[in-house]
Amino acid sequence: MAELKDLEARIRTLEDIEAIKKLRGRYWRCIREKLWDDYLDCFTDDAEVDLGVGMQLRGMKELTQFYKETMPTLRDVIIPQGHNPEIDVLSDTRATGKWLIDNPQIEKPTNKAVRQGSIYDEEYAKENGKWRIKKQKIGHIYKESIVHLEPLR
């Protein structure tokens, strides 16, 4: 009986890890496709985001203002990709994760192509059966200017 409970707990943990990976895939797709309402649904209402450039966002109001109003003026094309997830499920409703990010993009003000490498440290909360990002801290590793590029669309 104890073995069955242990197996059930291990399966539940694996399912939670996969759900968090799926959340992150949705997060990146929504940025790429500029689906800001769906993107914001990836966060808890009280989420805290440290953008790593001296800017912190607290709560849905600040996140909404930044991503719907400011972000469209900063980036034209964004193609974020996350790698090497390290996800730890701490309880039925709490988890942490680290991701290595490769983020090619075109800066709107300069029309320059850049590539950023970053590390995301995150905390997740499971609300009503759905994992969301509660805290996010972005640590930038490098920013590489590529060349002047035109989007192919």
C-alpha positions as CSV (number, residue, x, y, z in Angstrom):
1,M,0.0,0.0,0.0
2,A,2.8,2.4,0.9
3,E,4.5,1.6,-2.5
4,L,1.3,2.5,-4.3
5,K,1.0,5.9,-2.5
6,D,4.6,6.6,-3.3
7,L,4.1,5.8,-6.9
8,E,1.0,8.0,-7.0
9,A,3.0,10.9,-5.5
10,R,5.8,10.5,-8.0
11,I,3.4,10.5,-10.9
12,R,1.6,13.6,-9.5
13,T,5.0,15.3,-9.3
14,L,5.9,14.4,-12.9
15,E,2.5,15.7,-14.0
16,D,3.1,19.0,-12.2
17,I,6.5,19.4,-13.7
18,E,5.1,18.8,-17.2
19,A,2.3,21.3,-16.5
20,I,4.9,23.9,-15.6
21,K,6.9,23.2,-18.7
22,K,3.6,23.6,-20.7
23,L,3.0,26.9,-18.9
24,R,6.4,28.1,-19.9
25,G,5.8,27.0,-23.6
26,R,2.6,29.0,-23.6
27,Y,4.3,32.0,-22.0
28,W,6.9,32.1,-24.8
29,R,4.3,31.5,-27.6
30,C,2.2,34.3,-26.3
31,I,5.2,36.7,-26.2
32,R,6.1,35.6,-29.8
33,E,2.5,36.1,-31.1
34,K,1.9,39.2,-28.9
35,L,-1.2,37.6,-27.2
36,W,-0.9,39.8,-24.1
37,D,-4.2,38.7,-22.4
38,D,-3.2,35.0,-22.7
39,Y,0.3,35.9,-21.6
40,L,-0.9,37.7,-18.5
41,D,-3.0,34.6,-17.7
42,C,0.3,32.8,-17.1
43,F,0.7,34.9,-13.9
44,T,-1.0,35.0,-10.5
45,D,-2.9,38.2,-9.8
46,D,-0.3,39.1,-7.1
47,A,2.7,38.2,-9.3
48,E,6.0,39.9,-8.8
49,V,8.4,40.3,-11.8
50,D,12.0,41.6,-11.6
51,L,13.0,42.4,-15.2
52,G,16.6,42.6,-14.3
53,V,17.1,46.1,-15.6
54,G,16.2,48.0,-12.5
55,M,12.5,47.5,-13.1
56,Q,10.1,45.6,-10.9
57,L,6.5,44.9,-11.6
58,R,4.0,44.0,-8.8
59,G,0.5,42.8,-9.3
60,M,-1.6,42.3,-12.4
61,K,-2.2,46.1,-12.9
62,E,1.5,46.8,-13.3
63,L,2.1,43.7,-15.5
64,T,-0.8,44.6,-17.7
65,Q,0.3,48.2,-18.2
66,F,3.9,47.1,-19.0
67,Y,3.1,44.3,-21.4
68,K,0.2,45.9,-23.2
69,E,1.5,49.4,-23.4
70,T,5.3,49.5,-23.0
71,M,6.4,46.2,-24.5
72,P,4.9,46.9,-28.0
73,T,7.0,50.1,-28.2
74,L,10.2,48.3,-27.3
75,R,10.2,45.0,-29.3
76,D,9.0,44.2,-32.8
77,V,9.9,40.5,-33.2
78,I,10.6,38.4,-30.1
79,I,11.4,34.7,-30.4
80,P,12.1,33.5,-26.8
81,Q,13.3,30.0,-26.2
82,G,13.7,28.3,-22.8
83,H,16.1,25.5,-22.1
84,N,17.5,23.3,-19.3
85,P,14.6,23.5,-16.9
86,E,15.3,22.7,-13.2
87,I,11.8,22.4,-11.6
88,D,11.3,21.4,-8.0
89,V,7.7,20.7,-6.8
90,L,7.7,21.7,-3.2
91,S,4.0,20.9,-2.4
92,D,0.7,20.4,-4.1
93,T,0.5,24.2,-4.7
94,R,4.1,25.5,-4.8
95,A,7.1,24.9,-7.1
96,T,10.3,26.6,-8.1
97,G,12.1,26.6,-11.4
98,K,15.2,27.9,-13.2
99,W,15.4,28.3,-17.0
100,L,18.2,29.3,-19.4
101,I,16.7,31.6,-22.0
102,D,17.9,32.4,-25.5
103,N,15.9,35.4,-26.8
104,P,16.5,36.7,-30.3
105,Q,14.5,39.9,-31.0
106,I,14.3,43.1,-32.9
107,E,14.4,46.3,-30.9
108,K,11.7,48.6,-32.2
109,P,13.3,52.0,-31.5
110,T,16.6,51.1,-33.4
111,N,15.4,48.3,-35.6
112,K,18.5,46.4,-34.5
113,A,18.5,42.6,-34.1
114,V,19.8,41.6,-30.7
115,R,20.1,38.3,-28.9
116,Q,19.9,38.1,-25.1
117,G,20.9,35.3,-22.9
118,S,19.2,35.2,-19.5
119,I,18.4,33.0,-16.5
120,Y,14.9,33.0,-15.1
121,D,14.4,32.2,-11.4
122,E,10.8,31.5,-10.7
123,E,8.2,30.5,-8.1
124,Y,5.0,28.9,-9.2
125,A,1.6,28.6,-7.5
126,K,-1.1,26.2,-8.4
127,E,-4.5,27.9,-8.2
128,N,-7.8,26.1,-9.0
129,G,-5.8,23.2,-10.5
130,K,-3.7,25.5,-12.8
131,W,0.0,26.4,-12.4
132,R,0.9,30.1,-12.8
133,I,4.0,32.2,-12.3
134,K,4.0,33.9,-8.9
135,K,7.5,35.4,-8.8
136,Q,10.0,35.8,-11.7
137,K,13.5,37.2,-11.5
138,I,15.4,37.7,-14.7
139,G,19.2,37.7,-14.6
140,H,20.8,38.8,-17.9
141,I,24.0,37.1,-19.0
142,Y,24.7,38.9,-22.2
143,K,23.2,41.0,-25.0
144,E,24.6,40.7,-28.4
145,S,23.8,43.1,-31.2
146,I,23.7,41.2,-34.5
147,V,23.0,43.5,-37.5
148,H,20.3,45.5,-39.0
149,L,17.5,43.1,-40.0
150,E,14.1,43.3,-41.6
151,P,11.4,41.0,-40.3
152,L,10.3,38.4,-42.9
153,R,6.5,38.9,-42.7
